[in-house]
Amino acid sequence: MKRKRKNYSANEKVAIIKRHLVDKVSVSDLCDEYLLNPTVFYRWQKEFFENGAAAFEKSDARRQRAERKRFEELE
């Protein structure tokens, strides 16, 4: 019998990756706990590192909008 696939949210994926990187939980233990294939975990980790800069770009864009608004108010 096939088991139903679990769809993890972005926050859940980050929490799982964080447990590996910060808490030093082994990949095999995490995969057993969350019923993941190790290739799925490593794909998530690769995407996490490739897109990590996006977390900082959002705050930069927010800061730029605030500066632009302040400049327009001064005009």
Backbone atoms as SQL, in Angstrom:
CREATE TABLE atoms (id INTEGER PRIMARY KEY, chain TEXT, resi INTEGER, resn TEXT, atom TEXT, x REAL, y REAL, z REAL);
INSERT INTO atoms VALUES
  (1, 'A', 1, 'MET', 'N', 0.839, -1.187, 0.000),
  (2, 'A', 1, 'MET', 'CA', 0.000, 0.000, 0.000),
  (3, 'A', 1, 'MET', 'C', 0.884, 1.251, 0.000),
  (4, 'A', 2, 'LYS', 'N', 0.567, 2.188, -0.889),
  (5, 'A', 2, 'LYS', 'CA', 1.334, 3.426, -0.966),
  (6, 'A', 2, 'LYS', 'C', 0.979, 4.339, 0.191),
  (7, 'A', 3, 'ARG', 'N', 1.984, 5.059, 0.688),
  (8, 'A', 3, 'ARG', 'CA', 1.680, 6.042, 1.716),
  (9, 'A', 3, 'ARG', 'C', 1.479, 7.396, 1.038),
  (10, 'A', 4, 'LYS', 'N', 0.647, 8.210, 1.639),
  (11, 'A', 4, 'LYS', 'CA', 0.313, 9.520, 1.090),
  (12, 'A', 4, 'LYS', 'C', 1.511, 10.456, 1.228),
  (13, 'A', 5, 'ARG', 'N', 1.777, 11.193, 0.183),
  (14, 'A', 5, 'ARG', 'CA', 2.892, 12.133, 0.179),
  (15, 'A', 5, 'ARG', 'C', 2.571, 13.332, 1.064),
  (16, 'A', 6, 'LYS', 'N', 3.526, 13.732, 1.880),
  (17, 'A', 6, 'LYS', 'CA', 3.373, 14.899, 2.755),
  (18, 'A', 6, 'LYS', 'C', 3.984, 16.097, 2.047),
  (19, 'A', 7, 'ASN', 'N', 3.238, 17.168, 1.981),
  (20, 'A', 7, 'ASN', 'CA', 3.747, 18.413, 1.419),
  (21, 'A', 7, 'ASN', 'C', 4.139, 19.330, 2.564),
  (22, 'A', 8, 'TYR', 'N', 5.411, 19.639, 2.645),
  (23, 'A', 8, 'TYR', 'CA', 5.921, 20.488, 3.706),
  (24, 'A', 8, 'TYR', 'C', 5.909, 21.940, 3.261),
  (25, 'A', 9, 'SER', 'N', 5.532, 22.828, 4.173),
  (26, 'A', 9, 'SER', 'CA', 5.557, 24.261, 3.881),
  (27, 'A', 9, 'SER', 'C', 7.006, 24.743, 3.876),
  (28, 'A', 10, 'ALA', 'N', 7.192, 25.942, 3.366),
  (29, 'A', 10, 'ALA', 'CA', 8.542, 26.523, 3.343),
  (30, 'A', 10, 'ALA', 'C', 9.101, 26.643, 4.756),
  (31, 'A', 11, 'ASN', 'N', 8.268, 27.040, 5.716),
  (32, 'A', 11, 'ASN', 'CA', 8.732, 27.176, 7.101),
  (33, 'A', 11, 'ASN', 'C', 9.122, 25.827, 7.685),
  (34, 'A', 12, 'GLU', 'N', 8.381, 24.783, 7.357),
  (35, 'A', 12, 'GLU', 'CA', 8.716, 23.448, 7.853),
  (36, 'A', 12, 'GLU', 'C', 10.042, 22.971, 7.263),
  (37, 'A', 13, 'LYS', 'N', 10.252, 23.244, 5.980),
  (38, 'A', 13, 'LYS', 'CA', 11.503, 22.851, 5.330),
  (39, 'A', 13, 'LYS', 'C', 12.698, 23.546, 5.986),
  (40, 'A', 14, 'VAL', 'N', 12.541, 24.836, 6.238),
  (41, 'A', 14, 'VAL', 'CA', 13.625, 25.597, 6.880),
  (42, 'A', 14, 'VAL', 'C', 13.893, 25.049, 8.276),
  (43, 'A', 15, 'ALA', 'N', 12.835, 24.727, 9.010),
  (44, 'A', 15, 'ALA', 'CA', 13.011, 24.188, 10.360),
  (45, 'A', 15, 'ALA', 'C', 13.754, 22.862, 10.328),
  (46, 'A', 16, 'ILE', 'N', 13.465, 22.025, 9.347),
  (47, 'A', 16, 'ILE', 'CA', 14.143, 20.733, 9.221),
  (48, 'A', 16, 'ILE', 'C', 15.614, 20.946, 8.876),
  (49, 'A', 17, 'ILE', 'N', 15.887, 21.832, 7.925),
  (50, 'A', 17, 'ILE', 'CA', 17.275, 22.128, 7.542),
  (51, 'A', 17, 'ILE', 'C', 18.020, 22.736, 8.727),
  (52, 'A', 18, 'LYS', 'N', 17.350, 23.607, 9.470),
  (53, 'A', 18, 'LYS', 'CA', 17.973, 24.239, 10.639),
  (54, 'A', 18, 'LYS', 'C', 18.361, 23.188, 11.675),
  (55, 'A', 19, 'ARG', 'N', 17.508, 22.202, 11.882),
  (56, 'A', 19, 'ARG', 'CA', 17.844, 21.146, 12.845),
  (57, 'A', 19, 'ARG', 'C', 19.130, 20.440, 12.447),
  (58, 'A', 20, 'HIS', 'N', 19.349, 20.278, 11.156),
  (59, 'A', 20, 'HIS', 'CA', 20.578, 19.639, 10.688),
  (60, 'A', 20, 'HIS', 'C', 21.776, 20.567, 10.876),
  (61, 'A', 21, 'LEU', 'N', 21.635, 21.816, 10.460),
  (62, 'A', 21, 'LEU', 'CA', 22.776, 22.733, 10.474),
  (63, 'A', 21, 'LEU', 'C', 23.112, 23.261, 11.862),
  (64, 'A', 22, 'VAL', 'N', 22.110, 23.576, 12.649),
  (65, 'A', 22, 'VAL', 'CA', 22.345, 24.198, 13.955),
  (66, 'A', 22, 'VAL', 'C', 22.405, 23.159, 15.069),
  (67, 'A', 23, 'ASP', 'N', 21.418, 22.285, 15.077),
  (68, 'A', 23, 'ASP', 'CA', 21.332, 21.291, 16.151),
  (69, 'A', 23, 'ASP', 'C', 22.167, 20.037, 15.884),
  (70, 'A', 24, 'LYS', 'N', 22.770, 19.962, 14.701),
  (71, 'A', 24, 'LYS', 'CA', 23.656, 18.858, 14.319),
  (72, 'A', 24, 'LYS', 'C', 22.945, 17.489, 14.307),
  (73, 'A', 25, 'VAL', 'N', 21.651, 17.494, 13.954),
  (74, 'A', 25, 'VAL', 'CA', 20.913, 16.238, 13.806),
  (75, 'A', 25, 'VAL', 'C', 21.298, 15.654, 12.453),
  (76, 'A', 26, 'SER', 'N', 21.619, 14.379, 12.421),
  (77, 'A', 26, 'SER', 'CA', 22.073, 13.771, 11.172),
  (78, 'A', 26, 'SER', 'C', 20.950, 13.729, 10.134),
  (79, 'A', 27, 'VAL', 'N', 21.350, 13.765, 8.875),
  (80, 'A', 27, 'VAL', 'CA', 20.388, 13.717, 7.778),
  (81, 'A', 27, 'VAL', 'C', 19.581, 12.430, 7.845),
  (82, 'A', 28, 'SER', 'N', 20.232, 11.329, 8.137),
  (83, 'A', 28, 'SER', 'CA', 19.516, 10.051, 8.191),
  (84, 'A', 28, 'SER', 'C', 18.457, 10.052, 9.296),
  (85, 'A', 29, 'ASP', 'N', 18.763, 10.646, 10.448),
  (86, 'A', 29, 'ASP', 'CA', 17.774, 10.730, 11.530),
  (87, 'A', 29, 'ASP', 'C', 16.587, 11.607, 11.127),
  (88, 'A', 30, 'LEU', 'N', 16.872, 12.731, 10.483),
  (89, 'A', 30, 'LEU', 'CA', 15.797, 13.607, 10.037),
  (90, 'A', 30, 'LEU', 'C', 14.921, 12.928, 8.987),
  (91, 'A', 31, 'CYS', 'N', 15.567, 12.238, 8.059),
  (92, 'A', 31, 'CYS', 'CA', 14.814, 11.560, 7.006),
  (93, 'A', 31, 'CYS', 'C', 13.946, 10.447, 7.577),
  (94, 'A', 32, 'ASP', 'N', 14.453, 9.754, 8.568),
  (95, 'A', 32, 'ASP', 'CA', 13.639, 8.720, 9.229),
  (96, 'A', 32, 'ASP', 'C', 12.462, 9.353, 9.964),
  (97, 'A', 33, 'GLU', 'N', 12.727, 10.438, 10.658),
  (98, 'A', 33, 'GLU', 'CA', 11.687, 11.096, 11.450),
  (99, 'A', 33, 'GLU', 'C', 10.576, 11.679, 10.580),
  (100, 'A', 34, 'TYR', 'N', 10.949, 12.302, 9.471),
  (101, 'A', 34, 'TYR', 'CA', 9.977, 12.981, 8.617),
  (102, 'A', 34, 'TYR', 'C', 9.588, 12.160, 7.385),
  (103, 'A', 35, 'LEU', 'N', 10.063, 10.928, 7.314),
  (104, 'A', 35, 'LEU', 'CA', 9.769, 10.033, 6.187),
  (105, 'A', 35, 'LEU', 'C', 10.163, 10.656, 4.854),
  (106, 'A', 36, 'LEU', 'N', 11.385, 11.199, 4.828),
  (107, 'A', 36, 'LEU', 'CA', 11.926, 11.842, 3.633),
  (108, 'A', 36, 'LEU', 'C', 12.959, 10.957, 2.969),
  (109, 'A', 37, 'ASN', 'N', 13.043, 11.087, 1.676),
  (110, 'A', 37, 'ASN', 'CA', 14.144, 10.490, 0.939),
  (111, 'A', 37, 'ASN', 'C', 15.324, 11.456, 1.091),
  (112, 'A', 38, 'PRO', 'N', 16.517, 10.974, 1.357),
  (113, 'A', 38, 'PRO', 'CA', 17.663, 11.879, 1.525),
  (114, 'A', 38, 'PRO', 'C', 17.877, 12.812, 0.333),
  (115, 'A', 39, 'THR', 'N', 17.574, 12.366, -0.871),
  (116, 'A', 39, 'THR', 'CA', 17.742, 13.257, -2.031),
  (117, 'A', 39, 'THR', 'C', 16.807, 14.453, -1.945),
  (118, 'A', 40, 'VAL', 'N', 15.636, 14.271, -1.356),
  (119, 'A', 40, 'VAL', 'CA', 14.699, 15.384, -1.155),
  (120, 'A', 40, 'VAL', 'C', 15.299, 16.379, -0.165),
  (121, 'A', 41, 'PHE', 'N', 15.838, 15.866, 0.932),
  (122, 'A', 41, 'PHE', 'CA', 16.462, 16.754, 1.922),
  (123, 'A', 41, 'PHE', 'C', 17.588, 17.562, 1.283),
  (124, 'A', 42, 'TYR', 'N', 18.462, 16.891, 0.541),
  (125, 'A', 42, 'TYR', 'CA', 19.593, 17.599, -0.060),
  (126, 'A', 42, 'TYR', 'C', 19.141, 18.595, -1.133),
  (127, 'A', 43, 'ARG', 'N', 18.041, 18.313, -1.834),
  (128, 'A', 43, 'ARG', 'CA', 17.497, 19.270, -2.797),
  (129, 'A', 43, 'ARG', 'C', 16.996, 20.507, -2.061),
  (130, 'A', 44, 'TRP', 'N', 16.279, 20.313, -0.936),
  (131, 'A', 44, 'TRP', 'CA', 15.817, 21.444, -0.130),
  (132, 'A', 44, 'TRP', 'C', 16.996, 22.287, 0.340),
  (133, 'A', 45, 'GLN', 'N', 18.047, 21.601, 0.808),
  (134, 'A', 45, 'GLN', 'CA', 19.219, 22.305, 1.322),
  (135, 'A', 45, 'GLN', 'C', 19.885, 23.114, 0.210),
  (136, 'A', 46, 'LYS', 'N', 19.982, 22.537, -0.974),
  (137, 'A', 46, 'LYS', 'CA', 20.582, 23.247, -2.117),
  (138, 'A', 46, 'LYS', 'C', 19.760, 24.484, -2.458),
  (139, 'A', 47, 'GLU', 'N', 18.438, 24.342, -2.520),
  (140, 'A', 47, 'GLU', 'CA', 17.563, 25.474, -2.810),
  (141, 'A', 47, 'GLU', 'C', 17.676, 26.539, -1.726),
  (142, 'A', 48, 'PHE', 'N', 17.787, 26.100, -0.482),
  (143, 'A', 48, 'PHE', 'CA', 17.918, 27.021, 0.646),
  (144, 'A', 48, 'PHE', 'C', 19.164, 27.892, 0.487),
  (145, 'A', 49, 'PHE', 'N', 20.285, 27.268, 0.159),
  (146, 'A', 49, 'PHE', 'CA', 21.524, 28.035, 0.012),
  (147, 'A', 49, 'PHE', 'C', 21.523, 28.886, -1.249),
  (148, 'A', 50, 'GLU', 'N', 20.918, 28.398, -2.322),
  (149, 'A', 50, 'GLU', 'CA', 20.880, 29.174, -3.558),
  (150, 'A', 50, 'GLU', 'C', 19.983, 30.392, -3.432),
  (151, 'A', 51, 'ASN', 'N', 18.941, 30.309, -2.624),
  (152, 'A', 51, 'ASN', 'CA', 17.977, 31.399, -2.509),
  (153, 'A', 51, 'ASN', 'C', 18.121, 32.185, -1.216),
  (154, 'A', 52, 'GLY', 'N', 19.170, 31.944, -0.486),
  (155, 'A', 52, 'GLY', 'CA', 19.361, 32.614, 0.794),
  (156, 'A', 52, 'GLY', 'C', 19.450, 34.123, 0.685),
  (157, 'A', 53, 'ALA', 'N', 19.993, 34.625, -0.397),
  (158, 'A', 53, 'ALA', 'CA', 20.133, 36.070, -0.567),
  (159, 'A', 53, 'ALA', 'C', 18.780, 36.758, -0.663),
  (160, 'A', 54, 'ALA', 'N', 17.750, 36.048, -1.087),
  (161, 'A', 54, 'ALA', 'CA', 16.417, 36.636, -1.228),
  (162, 'A', 54, 'ALA', 'C', 15.895, 37.145, 0.115),
  (163, 'A', 55, 'ALA', 'N', 16.264, 36.505, 1.191),
  (164, 'A', 55, 'ALA', 'CA', 15.813, 36.943, 2.516),
  (165, 'A', 55, 'ALA', 'C', 16.321, 38.348, 2.822),
  (166, 'A', 56, 'PHE', 'N', 17.496, 38.680, 2.347),
  (167, 'A', 56, 'PHE', 'CA', 18.070, 39.996, 2.600),
  (168, 'A', 56, 'PHE', 'C', 17.599, 41.020, 1.585),
  (169, 'A', 57, 'GLU', 'N', 17.270, 40.578, 0.374),
  (170, 'A', 57, 'GLU', 'CA', 16.803, 41.497, -0.650),
  (171, 'A', 57, 'GLU', 'C', 15.470, 42.112, -0.261),
  (172, 'A', 58, 'LYS', 'N', 14.615, 41.365, 0.379),
  (173, 'A', 58, 'LYS', 'CA', 13.313, 41.888, 0.783),
  (174, 'A', 58, 'LYS', 'C', 13.492, 43.046, 1.753),
  (175, 'A', 59, 'SER', 'N', 14.369, 42.884, 2.718),
  (176, 'A', 59, 'SER', 'CA', 14.573, 43.962, 3.684),
  (177, 'A', 59, 'SER', 'C', 15.227, 45.163, 3.005),
  (178, 'A', 60, 'ASP', 'N', 16.104, 44.925, 2.025),
  (179, 'A', 60, 'ASP', 'CA', 16.711, 46.024, 1.282),
  (180, 'A', 60, 'ASP', 'C', 15.649, 46.778, 0.492),
  (181, 'A', 61, 'ALA', 'N', 14.732, 46.050, -0.136),
  (182, 'A', 61, 'ALA', 'CA', 13.677, 46.697, -0.914),
  (183, 'A', 61, 'ALA', 'C', 12.771, 47.510, 0.001),
  (184, 'A', 62, 'ARG', 'N', 12.465, 46.984, 1.165),
  (185, 'A', 62, 'ARG', 'CA', 11.626, 47.693, 2.135),
  (186, 'A', 62, 'ARG', 'C', 12.317, 48.981, 2.580),
  (187, 'A', 63, 'ARG', 'N', 13.607, 48.908, 2.827),
  (188, 'A', 63, 'ARG', 'CA', 14.375, 50.083, 3.246),
  (189, 'A', 63, 'ARG', 'C', 14.402, 51.121, 2.134),
  (190, 'A', 64, 'GLN', 'N', 14.587, 50.679, 0.896),
  (191, 'A', 64, 'GLN', 'CA', 14.617, 51.613, -0.233),
  (192, 'A', 64, 'GLN', 'C', 13.283, 52.320, -0.417),
  (193, 'A', 65, 'ARG', 'N', 12.168, 51.585, -0.236),
  (194, 'A', 65, 'ARG', 'CA', 10.846, 52.210, -0.340),
  (195, 'A', 65, 'ARG', 'C', 10.661, 53.269, 0.746),
  (196, 'A', 66, 'ALA', 'N', 11.104, 52.966, 1.953),
  (197, 'A', 66, 'ALA', 'CA', 10.982, 53.918, 3.056),
  (198, 'A', 66, 'ALA', 'C', 11.807, 55.170, 2.776),
  (199, 'A', 67, 'GLU', 'N', 13.008, 54.995, 2.239),
  (200, 'A', 67, 'GLU', 'CA', 13.854, 56.145, 1.914),
  (201, 'A', 67, 'GLU', 'C', 13.233, 56.979, 0.797),
  (202, 'A', 68, 'ARG', 'N', 12.662, 56.304, -0.201),
  (203, 'A', 68, 'ARG', 'CA', 12.027, 57.008, -1.306),
  (204, 'A', 68, 'ARG', 'C', 10.825, 57.816, -0.798),
  (205, 'A', 69, 'LYS', 'N', 10.042, 57.205, 0.088),
  (206, 'A', 69, 'LYS', 'CA', 8.870, 57.891, 0.652),
  (207, 'A', 69, 'LYS', 'C', 9.311, 59.112, 1.456),
  (208, 'A', 70, 'ARG', 'N', 10.367, 58.962, 2.242),
  (209, 'A', 70, 'ARG', 'CA', 10.879, 60.081, 3.044),
  (210, 'A', 70, 'ARG', 'C', 11.377, 61.198, 2.132),
  (211, 'A', 71, 'PHE', 'N', 12.050, 60.841, 1.040),
  (212, 'A', 71, 'PHE', 'CA', 12.561, 61.834, 0.075),
  (213, 'A', 71, 'PHE', 'C', 11.396, 62.590, -0.574),
  (214, 'A', 72, 'GLU', 'N', 10.327, 61.853, -0.933),
  (215, 'A', 72, 'GLU', 'CA', 9.164, 62.498, -1.557),
  (216, 'A', 72, 'GLU', 'C', 8.480, 63.452, -0.574),
  (217, 'A', 73, 'GLU', 'N', 8.454, 63.091, 0.702),
  (218, 'A', 73, 'GLU', 'CA', 7.836, 63.972, 1.698),
  (219, 'A', 73, 'GLU', 'C', 8.656, 65.254, 1.879),
  (220, 'A', 74, 'LEU', 'N', 9.949, 65.180, 1.697),
  (221, 'A', 74, 'LEU', 'CA', 10.817, 66.349, 1.856),
  (222, 'A', 74, 'LEU', 'C', 10.687, 67.305, 0.678),
  (223, 'A', 75, 'GLU', 'N', 10.263, 66.799, -0.474),
  (224, 'A', 75, 'GLU', 'CA', 10.175, 67.656, -1.665),
  (225, 'A', 75, 'GLU', 'C', 9.079, 68.642, -1.609);
